[in-house]
Amino acid sequence: MTAAAQRVTIAVLEGDDIGPEVVAATVEVLEQAARIRGVAIDWEWLPSGTAAVREHGSTLPDAVVARLREIPGWILGPVGHHAYPMGDLRFRNPSGYLRKNFELYSNVRPSRSWPGVASVSDAVDLVIVRENTEGFYADRNVLDGNGEFRPDEDMVISLRVVTRRASMRVARQAFELARYRGRHRKVTAVHKANVLRRGDGLFLACCREVAAEYSDIKLDDFLVDAFAMRLITRPAEHDVIVTTNMFGDILSDASAGLVGGLGLAPGLNIGEDHAMAQAVHGSAPDISGRGIANPIAEILSGALLFGWLGRGAGLGALRDAGHDIDAAVARVLSARDRLTPDLGGTASTTALTASIVTQLDSGATEAATA
């Protein structure tokens, strides 16, 4: 993957329920954005989710995992792992498994105000950087088996893991992100170190240790309960937020609610050698097959992946394609053009996708004639 070749391979895993619908929309938009910028994408579709069990015997076949090691960038559709039968080894949670086993340690989840979309504030532009490989998540915090234990019918013990290694690297990711163009060089560490004094105390100490390496970035910190209130009452004051796994999961959903809902909430899972685009929302089985799923969160996740791949490969055209997608989505939302029901419209998934593609083409035409 070099700038001279202008060609990139991206793996595609559709997931469950609305996954195939929003992933197809994402590939269509990303394909067009890359083509306009002169980059060819080789899409490699790999089996995943419940549909893969019937033909391959697993929601995430071993052959797929092996192939993913050879491809830096992936798109994963939402998975319905909440409905997977417990104890059945065929039903791996693709999301959790890939995050842990590929050490995708940082889950980057931006939230921003969009023109034309009702928002608590029109000046929200924040990013939550969530530790992604440990914490209270039972499928990630032990080597084998599950991190929840049930000694008897009336008791469940949940194991929480916080390590220096994971805390240091997610903190460093947040500080690097705070240096990006357009950010405000401020990091907020969110924790509960007054009660979880050892676990969150270690996490906070790591954030402060990393801060000493970034004299140009301001660090502050808040208890998670106090920060939850500030997120609602003063969202425009925040820039980059770094926190532990479960706190980040909860706060990123809350921040999505400030700016139009989960249908506009993208995410990128980042490791040293791989990154996985994945919308924040779930698989929405209640609307699966109806053609009304909002694909924007998954599309914006793909744009984030373009940025990551472009930086890693020195491929500026791919980064530019990601910016083009953001701009096209903004124009569609501002015009209230063919929006899906969750955004107050009546359009289908395919109609909204077509509208975004049209805006990409229009943007390219305007740039060519400017």
BELTA-V899518 format. One record per residue. N is the residue number from 1. RES is the residue in one small letter. PSI is psi in whole degrees, -180 to 180 (NA if undefined). Layout:
# BELTA-V899518
{{N,RES,PSI} {N,RES,PSI}}
This chain:
# BELTA-V899518
{{1,m,97} {2,t,161} {3,a,-35} {4,a,-38} {5,a,-32} {6,q,40} {7,r,136} {8,v,141} {9,t,133} {10,i,130} {11,a,145} {12,v,123} {13,l,119} {14,e,-31} {15,g,-149} {16,d,166} {17,d,-113} {18,i,-3} {19,g,-54} {20,p,-32} {21,e,-49} {22,v,-28} {23,v,-41} {24,a,-42} {25,a,-42} {26,t,-46} {27,v,-40} {28,e,-46} {29,v,-46} {30,l,-39} {31,e,-45} {32,q,-42} {33,a,-42} {34,a,-41} {35,r,-43} {36,i,-35} {37,r,4} {38,g,23} {39,v,130} {40,a,133} {41,i,127} {42,d,107} {43,w,126} {44,e,105} {45,w,124} {46,l,142} {47,p,141} {48,s,166} {49,g,-172} {50,t,-38} {51,a,-30} {52,a,-21} {53,v,-41} {54,r,-41} {55,e,-30} {56,h,-6} {57,g,11} {58,s,149} {59,t,-19} {60,l,84} {61,p,150} {62,d,-36} {63,a,-33} {64,v,-45} {65,v,-43} {66,a,-41} {67,r,-38} {68,l,-29} {69,r,-23} {70,e,-5} {71,i,120} {72,p,-37} {73,g,135} {74,w,156} {75,i,127} {76,l,125} {77,g,168} {78,p,142} {79,v,144} {80,g,50} {81,h,-19} {82,h,-23} {83,a,-1} {84,y,140} {85,p,132} {86,m,140} {87,g,-8} {88,d,111} {89,l,-13} {90,r,-21} {91,f,71} {92,r,148} {93,n,105} {94,p,-39} {95,s,-55} {96,g,-41} {97,y,-47} {98,l,-39} {99,r,-45} {100,k,-49} {101,n,-19} {102,f,8} {103,e,51} {104,l,78} {105,y,-14} {106,s,122} {107,n,107} {108,v,121} {109,r,98} {110,p,152} {111,s,129} {112,r,152} {113,s,140} {114,w,140} {115,p,136} {116,g,-3} {117,v,128} {118,a,133} {119,s,150} {120,v,-35} {121,s,144} {122,d,9} {123,a,22} {124,v,128} {125,d,81} {126,l,163} {127,v,127} {128,i,125} {129,v,109} {130,r,129} {131,e,140} {132,n,0} {133,t,-3} {134,e,-132} {135,g,-140} {136,f,1} {137,y,111} {138,a,-22} {139,d,3} {140,r,-11} {141,n,11} {142,v,160} {143,l,-49} {144,d,146} {145,g,-145} {146,n,144} {147,g,9} {148,e,136} {149,f,141} {150,r,90} {151,p,-34} {152,d,-178} {153,e,-21} {154,d,11} {155,m,136} {156,v,131} {157,i,123} {158,s,126} {159,l,132} {160,r,135} {161,v,128} {162,v,123} {163,t,155} {164,r,-43} {165,r,-50} {166,a,-40} {167,s,-41} {168,m,-43} {169,r,-33} {170,v,-34} {171,a,-43} {172,r,-38} {173,q,-43} {174,a,-43} {175,f,-37} {176,e,-42} {177,l,-36} {178,a,-16} {179,r,-9} {180,y,152} {181,r,132} {182,g,-14} {183,r,172} {184,h,17} {185,r,48} {186,k,132} {187,v,135} {188,t,122} {189,a,128} {190,v,133} {191,h,-177} {192,k,50} {193,a,-12} {194,n,-24} {195,v,-49} {196,l,69} {197,r,-32} {198,r,-53} {199,g,-59} {200,d,-25} {201,g,-42} {202,l,-45} {203,f,-46} {204,l,-41} {205,a,-38} {206,c,-41} {207,c,-42} {208,r,-35} {209,e,-43} {210,v,-38} {211,a,-33} {212,a,-20} {213,e,-9} {214,y,78} {215,s,-18} {216,d,-3} {217,i,131} {218,k,135} {219,l,131} {220,d,174} {221,d,153} {222,f,149} {223,l,146} {224,v,-36} {225,d,-43} {226,a,-38} {227,f,-34} {228,a,-41} {229,m,-44} {230,r,-35} {231,l,-37} {232,i,-42} {233,t,-28} {234,r,55} {235,p,-29} {236,a,-11} {237,e,-9} {238,h,150} {239,d,-87} {240,v,127} {241,i,130} {242,v,136} {243,t,177} {244,t,175} {245,n,-59} {246,m,-42} {247,f,-42} {248,g,-37} {249,d,-46} {250,i,-48} {251,l,-33} {252,s,-34} {253,d,-40} {254,a,-43} {255,s,-32} {256,a,-37} {257,g,-21} {258,l,-24} {259,v,22} {260,g,-5} {261,g,176} {262,l,-19} {263,g,-11} {264,l,18} {265,a,101} {266,p,167} {267,g,152} {268,l,124} {269,n,119} {270,i,132} {271,g,-166} {272,e,-38} {273,d,-9} {274,h,156} {275,a,146} {276,m,117} {277,a,131} {278,q,119} {279,a,154} {280,v,-31} {281,h,168} {282,g,-166} {283,s,-5} {284,a,61} {285,p,-23} {286,d,-22} {287,i,8} {288,s,135} {289,g,-4} {290,r,-10} {291,g,23} {292,i,8} {293,a,139} {294,n,118} {295,p,0} {296,i,-41} {297,a,-42} {298,e,-39} {299,i,-45} {300,l,-32} {301,s,-41} {302,g,-37} {303,a,-39} {304,l,-41} {305,l,-41} {306,f,-42} {307,g,-44} {308,w,-47} {309,l,-41} {310,g,-41} {311,r,-43} {312,g,-31} {313,a,-1} {314,g,31} {315,l,86} {316,g,-31} {317,a,-34} {318,l,-39} {319,r,-43} {320,d,-37} {321,a,-38} {322,g,-42} {323,h,-37} {324,d,-40} {325,i,-45} {326,d,-46} {327,a,-39} {328,a,-42} {329,v,-42} {330,a,-41} {331,r,-39} {332,v,-45} {333,l,-41} {334,s,-38} {335,a,-8} {336,r,43} {337,d,111} {338,r,60} {339,l,153} {340,t,165} {341,p,-34} {342,d,-20} {343,l,12} {344,g,6} {345,g,-168} {346,t,10} {347,a,161} {348,s,169} {349,t,-45} {350,t,-36} {351,a,-43} {352,l,-41} {353,t,-45} {354,a,-36} {355,s,-40} {356,i,-42} {357,v,-42} {358,t,-41} {359,q,-36} {360,l,-45} {361,d,-41} {362,s,-42} {363,g,-39} {364,a,-39} {365,t,-44} {366,e,-42} {367,a,-37} {368,a,-29} {369,t,-3} {370,a,NA}}
